[in-house]
């Protein structure tokens, strides 16, 4: 079931709450103030990283285009760094790695260890998305090594969290726990609410995997309390949802249902269709497990209807398929067949949409590469022209020196003749 598998993957917590006015102010400053563009891009990335990949893409694309147009290498490379997060989430790890290799080379030359550590960490994340967990660990170790060049209170701490995730996937629970605790120690010193929630959630998963379920639930409740304290409704709904998932894994379906209902109410308040679809779907899955198929169909149908209204093809397809499975369990094979036919049609539509997205990815990336190539070509031409100018200047200087020397020699000879005469 979809929500049971969720425990396998990296936690997705929304970032620290900021008012919409404050966010709009940062966005305006980012686009209008060139002097502080990188600092504001940092802030926007922190806000959008978990909950809005498309916004991450737009910020990165803007920085890349502006960097190329105005020959600002700092903007260009930070744009690549930011957009790599988007490519990782979309499964475009080959593009992400290509961008990050260039960033790593640039930041090594600039000896910017903070952004070097950031790029190396993202390279590890790309490897994890490819399920190359051992290769990912090597990149995370490089990131931590680069961070040693920074002050003790630097914020290059994400590699600890990610290396813990990689060890967890390899079922090396001892190393996973050790790295998660190292991460938590750093974020506690800096009082980073978002980091604490991520660290507690990962450690809870490690405890759950090692049958320390009581300790796991304590940490999940800590995540919940931190979200309450921070006034973050998105993070709160995710924390509640994660507790529900843990109760499903623990076999306590009644408790799980009460938490799924709480998450649903919050998500309806937030008016975020994809989250609300997920909550309806989760309640459908739960009732499917309880063999309460009519109630499951009711929740799946709500998920389907909202997905249709919001043009969410994948969520729509998932719900329709599950409705068909429920009818199959009820021996209503005609209704099951009709839903499976709809599911196949939605799958075709989804594949068509994915193909369009794929073409858009390739087209946009080709444009970036072409613009960057032209910029590199212009830089080479400028450098060559500088060398030609330097060579020409050197010839002029040598000629002038030769004239001066010859003049001096001639003057000396004339002076000597005059003295002798």
C-alpha positions, 0 to 999 in steps of 0.5 A: 500500500502507498502510505505504508511504503512512505516510511522507506523514503526521505522525510518531507517536512515543510520549512519554517513558517513565514507569513505570505507578506514576508515571502512576497517581500523576499521574492520581490527583493530577489528579482529587483535587488541584484546586490543581495540576489544570492542571499535572497535565493538562499532564503527562497530555496529554504522555504520552497525546497520541500513543498514547491519544486516548481518554485525552486526550478523558476528561481534556479532558471532565473539565476542561470539566465541572468548569470549568462546574460550579465556574465555573473558566474556566482549567479550562474553556478548558484542557479545550477546548484538550486535547480539540481534539487528540482532535477533530483526530485523529478528523477533527472539525476543525469542532468543534476549530476552534470550541473553539480560537477561544474558547480563543484569545480567552480567552488573548489577554484573559488575555495567557497567551502560552504557552497562546495559542501552544499554541491557535494551533498546534493551529488550524494542525494542524486546518487541516493535517488539512483539507489547508489547508496554507497556512492552517495555515502562517499559524496556525503563524506566529502561534503562533511570534509569540506565543511571542516574548513568552515567555522564550527557553527556553520550550517553545512549539516545536511550531509549528516542527515542524508548519510544517515538515510543512506545507511538506513537504506543499507540496513546499517542501523548502527551507523544510521543512528550515529549520523542522525544523532550527530545531525541532531546535536548540530541543529540543537545548538543552532536551535533550528526547528525544521532540522530538529523535526527532520532529525527526529523523524529519521531517528524515529524510523531507525528506532522503528526498524530496530523494533524500538517502537516506544522510542519511535512514537515518542520522537514522532510526538516531538515532531508533532509538538515542534510543528505546533510550536512553530505554527506550521500547518503544513508541517503539522499535517505531515507530522500527524500523517507520519504518526498514522503511518507508524500506527498502520505499521504497528497494526493499530488501525483504529489509532491510525484512522483517528490520526489520518482523519486529523491530517485530512481536516488540516489539509482541507483547511490548507486547501492544498488539493494534492495533500487532501487527495492523499489523505482521502486515499490514505483513509481508503487504503486503511479501510481496504486493509480493514476489509470495509470496502464500501467505506474504502470506495467512498474515500477513494471516490472523494480522492478521485473527484478532487483529483479530477477537479484539480487536474491531478492525473496520477492521483486520479489514476491511483484512486480509480485503480483502487476503486476497481480493486475494491469492486473486485473484492466485492465480486462486482466484476462489471464495476471493477472492469469499468474502473480498470478501463478508466485506469488504463485510459488515465495511464495513457494520458499520464504517459503522454503528459510525462512525455511532454514534460520529458521533452520540455526538460530536454528543450530547456536544458539544451537552451541552458547548455547552448547559452552557457556554451556561447558565454564560454566561447565569448570568454575564450574570445575575450581572453584571446583578445587580451593576450593579443593586446598584451602581445601587441603592447609588449612589442610596442614596449620592446620597440620603445625600449630599443629606440631608447637604447639606440638613442642612448648609445648614439648620444653616448658616442656623440658625447664621447667624440665631442669630449675627445675633440 
